[in-house]
Amino acid sequence: MKLIKGFGYAIKGIGIAFKEQLNLKIHFLAVAVVIGAGIFFELNTTEWAIIFVTFGMVITAEMLNTAIEYLVDLVSPNYNAQAGKVKDVAAGAVLISAITATVVAVFIFGNKFFQQIFG
């Protein structure tokens, strides 16, 4: 029963973040687009695995960034330079994961695209 409640809290958390965070919606839209492209280009199992690990990395980073923002706002409701640094570093982690995901997509889909055009 405790395990089921735990999953419920986790799903609730995903819902809260999705509802309140535009960037998370954008990341999920990107996931949908990449899945569509993966189906179109007929990715192999390894490519799908790499893509899904990358999805997980970006979504997890965004969710952790959101949690950090909520916590910082709770403990430091007024402007605080140190609190700002915490938020900036967390946002930087999301940016790094998104850039990494983009590079992975370029490697996987760029190769597929050029094979379709010139292949």
WOVEN-V765727 format. One record per pair of residues at least 6 apart in sequence whose C-alpha atoms are under 6 Angstrom apart, sorted by sequence separation. I is the first residue (numbers start at 1). J is the second residue. D is the distance in Angstrom with one decimal. If there is no record, write none. Layout:
i/j/d
I/J/D
I/J/D
//
This chain:
i/j/d
18/24/5.8
65/90/5.2
62/94/5.7
61/94/5.2
58/97/5.3
58/98/5.9
54/101/5.6
//
